[in-house]
């Protein structure tokens, strides 16, 4: 069996999470992480828009698209 090696960021998060003692604390962390990643996506989209790599025409082309992995039933 291989040993798992964690990055310094993962170790830091594990240490922080070890202090959460309630469901409320866990929910607060979940919301903060979601907000963090949402801001990253917004910033990247703003950058793509400013660079001309994404525009209203492309946005309309993607509207209603579905990119989920098709699963056989």
CNS distance restraints for C-alpha pairs under 8 A (distance, minus, plus):
assign (resid   6 and name CA) (resid  10 and name CA) 5.84 0.50 0.50
assign (resid   6 and name CA) (resid  11 and name CA) 6.34 0.50 0.50
assign (resid   7 and name CA) (resid  11 and name CA) 6.38 0.50 0.50
assign (resid   8 and name CA) (resid  12 and name CA) 6.17 0.50 0.50
assign (resid   9 and name CA) (resid  13 and name CA) 6.25 0.50 0.50
assign (resid  10 and name CA) (resid  14 and name CA) 6.14 0.50 0.50
assign (resid  11 and name CA) (resid  15 and name CA) 6.20 0.50 0.50
assign (resid  12 and name CA) (resid  16 and name CA) 6.31 0.50 0.50
assign (resid  13 and name CA) (resid  17 and name CA) 6.00 0.50 0.50
assign (resid  14 and name CA) (resid  18 and name CA) 6.15 0.50 0.50
assign (resid  15 and name CA) (resid  19 and name CA) 7.34 0.50 0.50
assign (resid  16 and name CA) (resid  20 and name CA) 7.64 0.50 0.50
assign (resid  20 and name CA) (resid  25 and name CA) 5.74 0.50 0.50
assign (resid  20 and name CA) (resid  26 and name CA) 6.41 0.50 0.50
assign (resid  21 and name CA) (resid  25 and name CA) 6.82 0.50 0.50
assign (resid  21 and name CA) (resid  26 and name CA) 7.92 0.50 0.50
assign (resid  22 and name CA) (resid  26 and name CA) 6.40 0.50 0.50
assign (resid  23 and name CA) (resid  27 and name CA) 6.14 0.50 0.50
assign (resid  24 and name CA) (resid  28 and name CA) 6.19 0.50 0.50
assign (resid  25 and name CA) (resid  29 and name CA) 6.25 0.50 0.50
assign (resid  26 and name CA) (resid  30 and name CA) 6.15 0.50 0.50
assign (resid  27 and name CA) (resid  31 and name CA) 6.23 0.50 0.50
assign (resid  28 and name CA) (resid  32 and name CA) 6.22 0.50 0.50
assign (resid  29 and name CA) (resid  33 and name CA) 6.13 0.50 0.50
assign (resid  30 and name CA) (resid  34 and name CA) 6.16 0.50 0.50
assign (resid  31 and name CA) (resid  35 and name CA) 6.12 0.50 0.50
assign (resid  32 and name CA) (resid  36 and name CA) 6.10 0.50 0.50
assign (resid  33 and name CA) (resid  37 and name CA) 6.28 0.50 0.50
assign (resid  34 and name CA) (resid  38 and name CA) 6.02 0.50 0.50
assign (resid  35 and name CA) (resid  39 and name CA) 6.11 0.50 0.50
assign (resid  36 and name CA) (resid  40 and name CA) 6.42 0.50 0.50
assign (resid  37 and name CA) (resid  41 and name CA) 6.28 0.50 0.50
assign (resid  38 and name CA) (resid  42 and name CA) 6.19 0.50 0.50
assign (resid  39 and name CA) (resid  43 and name CA) 6.06 0.50 0.50
assign (resid  40 and name CA) (resid  44 and name CA) 6.19 0.50 0.50
assign (resid  41 and name CA) (resid  45 and name CA) 6.10 0.50 0.50
assign (resid  42 and name CA) (resid  46 and name CA) 6.11 0.50 0.50
assign (resid  43 and name CA) (resid  47 and name CA) 6.25 0.50 0.50
assign (resid  44 and name CA) (resid  48 and name CA) 6.24 0.50 0.50
assign (resid  45 and name CA) (resid  49 and name CA) 6.10 0.50 0.50
assign (resid  45 and name CA) (resid  54 and name CA) 7.81 0.50 0.50
assign (resid  46 and name CA) (resid  50 and name CA) 6.12 0.50 0.50
assign (resid  47 and name CA) (resid  51 and name CA) 6.11 0.50 0.50
assign (resid  48 and name CA) (resid  52 and name CA) 6.16 0.50 0.50
assign (resid  48 and name CA) (resid  53 and name CA) 5.08 0.50 0.50
assign (resid  48 and name CA) (resid  54 and name CA) 5.43 0.50 0.50
assign (resid  49 and name CA) (resid  53 and name CA) 6.02 0.50 0.50
assign (resid  49 and name CA) (resid  54 and name CA) 4.83 0.50 0.50
assign (resid  49 and name CA) (resid  55 and name CA) 5.82 0.50 0.50
assign (resid  54 and name CA) (resid  58 and name CA) 6.13 0.50 0.50
assign (resid  54 and name CA) (resid  59 and name CA) 7.24 0.50 0.50
assign (resid  55 and name CA) (resid  59 and name CA) 6.16 0.50 0.50
assign (resid  56 and name CA) (resid  60 and name CA) 6.15 0.50 0.50
assign (resid  57 and name CA) (resid  61 and name CA) 6.33 0.50 0.50
assign (resid  58 and name CA) (resid  62 and name CA) 6.35 0.50 0.50
assign (resid  59 and name CA) (resid  63 and name CA) 6.27 0.50 0.50
